[in-house]
């Protein structure tokens, strides 16, 4: 659900919402690299599905969702640690909350799935 909401916000951003949330302006590589991280996650998810099911098509499943969350959230964390983003405090707080939620959910699901199958 979080991914759907975040994706919809990014796709349907009305003018001024970036400024309202204190997020970086669009004249940087921030959004394209976040999208790149998500697309890498989708690629990893597709690769996992191919390896798991051979030629049978079944969709990405839980492992794919975990890969997408970790790649997209990891890219956001990279920006937060090393990107030298010049954004207001509310933007930093917003991005840290998103990064922690997305990566945290991915890790919780990964570890829970791993421990439940032992």
N, C-alpha and C positions, 0 to 999 in steps of 0.2 A: 504494500500500500504506500509506503514511504517513497519508493522508487516512482510509482505512478504519479504521486502528488508533485514530487520534485521535477519529473519530466514535463508534466503539464505546465508548471510554473515557468520552466525554461522555454517551452514552446509558445506559450500564450502570454509572455511578459508584456504588459502594457507599458507605455512610455512612463518613465519615472520610477518604476518599481525597483530598479537597481539602486537608485539614489536613496529611496525610502529604506531599503534594507542595508544600506551602507556597503554594497558590493562593488567590486572594481568595475570601472567603465569598460565599454566594449572595444576600446582601442588598444587592448592588450591581447596577449595570447592565452589568457586565463581560461576563457570559456572553450576555446578550440582544444586546448590541452585536456580539460576535464572531459569534453566529449570524446577526445581520443582515448582517454583512459577507459571510458565506458565501452567504446567500440573494441578496444583490446580485450576487455572482459567478455564481451560478446563472442569475440574470436576464440578465446580460451574455452568458453562455455560450449561453443559449437565443436571444438576439437575434442573436448571431454565426451560430448554426446556421441561423436563419431567413433571414438575408441571404445566406448561402453557398449554401443549397440550395433557396431558394424554398419551394414547397409540399411538397417531398419530405421525408419524415421519415427521418432517419438516425441520430439520437442526437447527443450533444454533441461527442464527439471530443476531440482534443488541445487545440484552441483553447479549448474550454469548460473543460477541466481547468486550463489555464493561468489563465484568467480567475477561476475559483473560488479557486485558490491565491493569486493576487495580491490579490484583494479581501479574503479572509479573513485572510491573513497581514498585509496592509496595515492592517486594522482592529486586529489585535493589536499591531503596531508603534506605531500611534497611541496605544493604551492605555499601552504601555511608555514612550513619550516624554512624553506629556502627561497621563496618567490619574492621576498621583499615587497609585499603588497602594501601600497599606501592607501589604506582604507580606514574609515573611522572605527571606533571601538565597537559600535553595534554591528558593523560588517564583520569584524573579526569574530565576535561572539557568534553571529549567525553561522559563519563558515565552520568554526570549531564544533558547534553543536551538530551541524550536518555531517561533518567528517566522522565524528565520534559515533553518531547514530548509524551511518551507513557501514563503516568498518566494523563497529561493534556488533551490529546485527549479523553481518557476514560471519564474524568469528564465533559468535554464540551458536548460530545454526550449524556451522562446520564442526565445532567441538561437541555439540549435543548429538549431532548425527553420528559422529565418530564413536563417542562413548556409548551410545544406545545400541550400536551394532556389535559391540564386543561381547 
